[in-house]
């Protein structure tokens, strides 16, 4: 079930089977002159059906949304063998319940996704990338405000890296440091547009004005596609964590954007209170509220279960989500109630029982019993 069935240029859609790798979908769209914008590090191995079942996010959510916003139609098989086929290609279709939304993000507990109709977008004609250094998180928020106001919909990525992450990437990961280490926070910005000359001027002008206003302390703007990829190499160096930072406890959480630094400081203090000198790195998409945390597990230090309890308690205190884009699965079942009310969980269970009364689809996932 890995086939690319059709690219419909008029509807700007692609119809695929659920087992198709994300990269294959991206390449088929590209060959037809379109962009399929979902992009994550495991693009070569993850299946598009899995991306739907976990409501994958990635680096371009700021501009294009989560997987939920990219699905127009779906075929899914229910627990009793019923095949629901709604390979809709229309953006406007308000004919009763939007049933596909039940299955997006349900982690396979309500049905088995078999085919999909996905939205395509025009391929960008320009890309502008920069890395900037800032004095504090307040400047991160101010720069984001300026970027949204001056670049509008062209702003496609706003990746924030705290100094622990930046130092790890530019030392143990061997990535060249485009800017000196020692700043309080770093932001990787990316903008996609339709006119390289015009967009480069607007992008550079926005950063220059932020420098003049004291919002940005230092900046480097990519002058070529190659330089842009090198800057992105910083963020993508997370794939080396298995070599440099294992064993670890990893977290994919969401927090209110305005309280992100407050959460980071509080979480650091809580971890340090349990084990002085504990190592953790902090990074994330931020503009879509998503923060990633990796905590190094050391011999004689707190266990993964202890670290989980500390971090998720902080997430609950700050009104965040214990899963931003990776789902609940088995590992976060005990913490579902930290981000969902009992009433919400009860409704989820009722939907599950209605569609799969025997609990045969992906048993044990999402719910703790």
C-alpha positions as CSV (number, residue, x, y, z in Angstrom):
1,X,0.0,0.0,0.0
2,X,2.8,2.4,-1.0
3,X,1.4,3.7,-4.3
4,X,1.0,7.3,-5.4
5,X,-2.3,7.0,-7.2
6,X,-2.9,10.4,-8.7
7,X,-1.9,14.0,-8.8
8,X,-4.8,16.3,-9.7
9,X,-3.3,19.6,-10.9
10,X,-6.7,21.3,-11.1
11,X,-7.7,20.4,-7.6
12,X,-4.1,20.7,-6.3
13,X,-4.4,17.3,-4.6
14,X,-2.5,14.1,-4.4
15,X,-4.1,10.7,-3.7
16,X,-1.9,8.2,-2.0
17,X,-2.0,4.9,-0.3
18,X,-1.4,5.0,3.5
19,X,1.9,3.0,3.3
20,X,3.6,5.5,1.0
21,X,6.7,7.1,2.7
22,X,6.4,10.8,3.3
23,X,9.4,11.5,1.1
24,X,7.8,9.7,-1.8
25,X,4.7,11.9,-1.4
26,X,7.0,15.0,-1.3
27,X,8.9,13.9,-4.4
28,X,5.7,13.0,-6.4
29,X,4.3,16.5,-5.6
30,X,7.6,18.1,-6.6
31,X,7.7,16.3,-9.9
32,X,4.3,17.6,-10.7
33,X,5.3,21.2,-9.8
34,X,3.8,21.3,-6.4
35,X,4.8,21.3,-2.7
36,X,3.5,18.9,-0.1
37,X,4.6,20.9,3.0
38,X,4.7,18.4,5.8
39,X,8.4,17.7,6.6
40,X,10.0,15.8,9.5
41,X,13.4,14.3,10.0
42,X,12.1,10.7,9.4
43,X,10.7,11.6,6.0
44,X,12.4,8.7,4.3
45,X,11.0,6.0,6.5
46,X,7.8,7.2,8.1
47,X,4.5,6.3,6.3
48,X,2.0,9.0,5.4
49,X,-0.7,7.0,7.1
50,X,1.2,7.1,10.3
51,X,1.6,10.9,9.9
52,X,-2.1,11.1,9.7
53,X,-2.7,8.8,12.7
54,X,-0.4,10.9,14.9
55,X,-1.4,14.3,13.3
56,X,2.3,15.0,12.6
57,X,3.6,18.5,12.7
58,X,7.2,19.3,11.8
59,X,9.0,22.4,10.8
60,X,6.4,24.2,8.6
61,X,3.3,24.2,10.9
62,X,3.6,27.9,11.3
63,X,2.7,28.4,7.7
64,X,0.9,25.3,6.5
65,X,-0.6,23.8,9.7
66,X,-0.5,20.3,11.2
67,X,-1.4,17.2,9.2
68,X,-5.0,17.8,10.1
69,X,-5.1,20.8,7.8
70,X,-3.5,18.9,4.9
71,X,-6.1,16.1,4.6
72,X,-9.1,16.6,2.3
73,X,-10.3,13.0,1.9
74,X,-9.8,9.6,3.4
75,X,-10.6,5.9,3.1
76,X,-10.6,4.0,6.4
77,X,-11.5,0.5,7.5
78,X,-13.5,0.2,10.8
79,X,-13.1,-2.6,13.4
80,X,-16.2,-4.4,12.0
81,X,-14.8,-4.4,8.4
82,X,-16.9,-1.4,7.2
83,X,-14.9,0.6,4.6
84,X,-15.6,4.3,4.8
85,X,-14.6,5.8,1.5
86,X,-14.7,9.6,1.2
87,X,-11.9,10.6,-1.2
88,X,-13.0,14.2,-1.2
89,X,-11.0,16.7,-3.2
90,X,-13.0,19.8,-2.2
91,X,-12.0,22.3,0.5
92,X,-15.6,23.2,1.1
93,X,-17.8,20.3,2.0
94,X,-20.1,20.9,4.9
95,X,-22.4,17.9,4.6
96,X,-22.8,16.7,8.1
97,X,-20.0,15.6,10.4
98,X,-16.4,15.7,9.0
99,X,-15.7,12.1,9.8
100,X,-12.1,12.1,8.7
101,X,-11.2,14.3,11.7
102,X,-12.1,11.4,14.0
103,X,-9.3,9.3,12.6
104,X,-6.6,12.0,12.3
105,X,-4.6,11.9,15.5
106,X,-6.4,8.9,16.8
107,X,-3.3,6.7,16.7
108,X,-5.1,3.8,14.9
109,X,-7.5,3.3,17.8
110,X,-10.7,4.1,15.8
111,X,-9.9,2.7,12.3
112,X,-7.2,1.7,9.9
113,X,-6.4,4.5,7.3
114,X,-5.8,3.0,3.8
115,X,-6.0,5.9,1.3
116,X,-5.7,9.7,1.5
117,X,-6.4,12.8,-0.5
118,X,-3.9,15.5,0.5
119,X,-3.6,19.2,-0.3
120,X,-0.8,20.5,-2.4
121,X,0.6,24.0,-2.6
122,X,2.5,26.0,-5.2
123,X,6.3,25.5,-5.0
124,X,8.0,28.5,-3.4
125,X,10.2,30.4,-5.8
126,X,12.3,31.9,-3.0
127,X,13.7,30.9,0.3
128,X,15.3,33.2,2.9
129,X,17.1,31.7,6.0
130,X,18.8,33.4,8.9
131,X,20.2,32.6,12.3
132,X,19.9,35.4,14.9
133,X,21.2,35.7,18.5
134,X,19.1,37.5,21.1
135,X,19.6,38.6,24.7
136,X,16.5,37.1,26.3
137,X,13.1,35.5,25.6
138,X,11.3,38.8,25.5
139,X,13.4,39.6,22.4
140,X,12.3,36.3,20.9
141,X,8.7,37.3,21.2
142,X,9.3,40.8,19.9
143,X,11.2,39.4,16.9
144,X,8.4,37.0,16.2
145,X,5.9,39.9,16.3
146,X,8.0,41.9,13.9
147,X,8.5,38.9,11.5
148,X,4.8,38.2,11.4
149,X,3.9,41.8,10.8
150,X,6.6,42.5,8.1
151,X,6.8,39.1,6.4
152,X,3.2,38.0,6.8
153,X,2.4,34.5,5.4
154,X,5.9,34.1,4.0
155,X,7.3,33.3,7.5
156,X,7.4,29.5,7.5
157,X,9.7,28.5,10.4
158,X,10.7,30.1,13.7
159,X,13.0,27.6,15.5
160,X,14.3,28.6,18.9
161,X,17.4,27.0,20.4
162,X,18.5,27.7,24.0
163,X,22.3,27.9,24.6
164,X,22.5,24.3,25.9
165,X,21.3,23.0,22.6
166,X,23.4,25.4,20.5
167,X,26.6,24.5,22.5
168,X,25.9,20.7,22.0
169,X,25.3,21.1,18.3
170,X,28.4,23.2,17.7
171,X,30.8,21.1,19.8
172,X,29.9,17.4,20.2
173,X,27.8,17.3,17.0
174,X,30.6,19.0,15.0
175,X,28.3,21.6,13.4
176,X,30.0,24.9,12.5
177,X,28.9,27.7,14.7
178,X,27.5,30.5,12.4
179,X,27.4,32.8,15.4
180,X,29.5,32.8,18.6
181,X,28.4,30.7,21.6
182,X,27.4,32.5,24.7
183,X,24.2,34.3,23.7
184,X,21.0,33.7,25.8
185,X,18.9,32.3,22.9
186,X,19.2,31.7,19.2
187,X,16.4,31.8,16.5
188,X,16.5,30.1,13.1
189,X,14.1,31.9,10.8
190,X,12.9,30.7,7.4
191,X,10.6,32.5,4.9
192,X,9.2,31.1,1.6
193,X,8.0,33.4,-1.1
194,X,7.5,34.0,-4.8
195,X,10.2,36.5,-5.8
196,X,13.8,35.9,-4.6
197,X,15.1,39.5,-5.1
198,X,12.0,41.2,-3.5
199,X,11.8,38.6,-0.7
200,X,15.5,38.8,0.2
201,X,15.2,42.6,0.5
202,X,12.2,42.3,2.8
203,X,13.7,39.6,4.9
204,X,17.1,41.3,5.3
205,X,15.4,44.7,6.0
206,X,13.3,43.2,8.7
207,X,16.4,41.7,10.4
208,X,18.4,44.9,9.9
209,X,15.6,47.0,11.6
210,X,15.5,44.5,14.5
211,X,19.3,44.9,14.9
212,X,19.0,48.7,14.9
213,X,16.3,48.5,17.5
214,X,18.4,46.3,19.8
215,X,16.0,43.4,19.5
216,X,18.7,41.2,17.8
217,X,22.2,41.1,19.1
218,X,23.9,39.4,16.1
219,X,22.7,37.7,12.9
220,X,23.9,35.8,9.9
221,X,21.7,35.6,6.7
222,X,22.2,32.8,4.2
223,X,23.5,34.0,0.9
224,X,22.8,30.8,-1.0
225,X,20.8,27.6,-0.7
226,X,23.9,25.8,0.5
227,X,24.4,28.3,3.4
228,X,20.8,28.0,4.2
229,X,21.1,24.2,4.5
230,X,24.2,24.6,6.7
231,X,22.2,26.8,9.1
232,X,19.4,24.2,9.1
233,X,22.1,21.7,10.0
234,X,22.1,23.1,13.5
235,X,18.5,22.3,14.1
236,X,18.7,19.0,12.2
237,X,21.6,17.8,14.4
238,X,19.0,16.3,16.8
239,X,19.4,13.1,14.8
240,X,22.9,12.8,16.5
241,X,21.4,12.8,20.0
242,X,21.5,9.0,20.0
243,X,25.3,9.2,19.7
244,X,26.0,12.1,22.0
245,X,23.1,12.3,24.5
246,X,22.0,8.8,25.3
247,X,20.5,7.5,27.4
248,X,18.0,10.3,27.6
249,X,14.4,11.2,28.4
250,X,12.9,13.1,25.5
251,X,9.8,15.3,25.6
252,X,7.5,16.9,23.0
253,X,5.3,19.4,24.8
254,X,3.3,22.5,24.2
255,X,3.1,25.6,26.4
256,X,1.5,29.0,26.0
257,X,4.1,31.0,24.0
258,X,4.2,33.9,26.4
259,X,5.1,31.6,29.4
260,X,7.7,29.5,27.6
261,X,10.8,31.0,29.3
262,X,9.0,30.9,32.6
263,X,8.3,27.2,32.1
264,X,11.9,26.5,31.0
265,X,13.3,28.2,34.1
266,X,10.9,26.5,36.5
267,X,11.5,23.1,34.9
268,X,15.3,23.5,35.1
269,X,15.0,24.4,38.8
270,X,12.8,21.3,39.4
271,X,15.3,19.0,37.7
272,X,18.2,20.6,39.5
273,X,16.5,20.2,42.8
274,X,16.3,16.4,42.1
275,X,19.9,16.1,40.7
276,X,22.4,19.0,40.8
277,X,24.2,19.4,37.5
278,X,21.7,17.4,35.5
279,X,22.1,18.0,31.7
280,X,19.1,19.1,29.6
281,X,18.8,20.8,26.2
282,X,15.8,22.9,25.1
283,X,14.7,23.7,21.6
284,X,11.5,23.9,19.5
285,X,9.2,25.4,17.0
286,X,7.9,27.9,19.6
287,X,5.8,30.0,17.3
288,X,3.3,27.1,17.3
289,X,3.8,26.6,21.0
290,X,5.9,23.4,20.6
291,X,9.0,22.8,22.9
292,X,11.3,19.8,22.8
293,X,13.3,18.8,25.9
294,X,16.0,16.2,26.2
295,X,17.3,15.3,29.6
296,X,20.5,13.1,29.9
297,X,20.0,10.1,32.2
298,X,23.2,9.5,34.2
299,X,24.2,6.6,36.4
300,X,23.1,7.3,40.0
301,X,20.8,10.1,38.8
302,X,17.0,10.1,38.5
303,X,15.3,7.4,36.4
304,X,13.3,8.1,33.3
305,X,10.1,7.7,35.2
306,X,11.3,10.3,37.8
307,X,12.3,12.7,35.1
308,X,8.9,12.2,33.3
309,X,7.0,12.9,36.5
310,X,9.0,16.2,37.1
311,X,8.6,17.5,33.6
312,X,5.0,16.6,33.1
313,X,4.1,18.0,36.5
314,X,5.5,21.3,35.3
315,X,3.6,21.1,32.0
316,X,0.4,20.6,33.9
317,X,1.2,23.5,36.2
318,X,1.7,25.8,33.2
319,X,-1.5,24.7,31.4
320,X,0.4,22.9,28.6
321,X,0.0,19.7,26.6
322,X,2.0,16.6,27.3
323,X,2.1,15.8,23.6
324,X,2.5,18.5,21.0
325,X,3.0,16.4,17.9
326,X,4.1,12.8,18.7
327,X,0.9,11.5,20.2
328,X,0.2,9.5,23.4
329,X,0.8,5.9,22.5
330,X,2.0,3.8,25.4
331,X,4.5,6.1,27.1
332,X,2.2,9.0,27.9
333,X,-1.0,7.2,28.8
334,X,-0.6,7.9,32.5
335,X,-0.3,11.6,31.8
336,X,-3.3,12.1,29.5
337,X,-5.3,13.6,32.3
338,X,-2.6,16.3,32.8
339,X,-3.8,18.0,29.6
340,X,-7.4,16.7,29.1
341,X,-10.3,17.0,31.5
342,X,-12.1,13.9,32.7
343,X,-15.1,14.9,30.7
344,X,-13.0,15.0,27.5
345,X,-11.5,11.6,28.3
346,X,-14.9,10.1,28.9
347,X,-16.1,11.4,25.5
348,X,-13.0,9.9,23.8
349,X,-13.8,6.5,25.5
350,X,-17.4,6.6,24.3
351,X,-16.3,7.3,20.7
352,X,-13.8,4.4,21.0
353,X,-16.4,2.0,22.3
354,X,-18.9,3.1,19.6
355,X,-16.4,2.4,16.8
356,X,-14.5,-0.5,18.3
357,X,-16.5,-2.1,21.1
358,X,-14.1,-5.1,21.3
359,X,-11.0,-2.9,21.5
360,X,-9.2,-4.8,18.8
361,X,-7.6,-1.7,17.1
362,X,-4.2,-0.8,18.5
363,X,-5.2,-2.0,22.0
364,X,-3.5,-0.3,24.9
365,X,-2.7,2.9,23.1
366,X,-3.8,6.4,24.4
367,X,-5.9,5.2,27.3
368,X,-4.4,3.7,30.5
369,X,-7.1,1.0,30.8
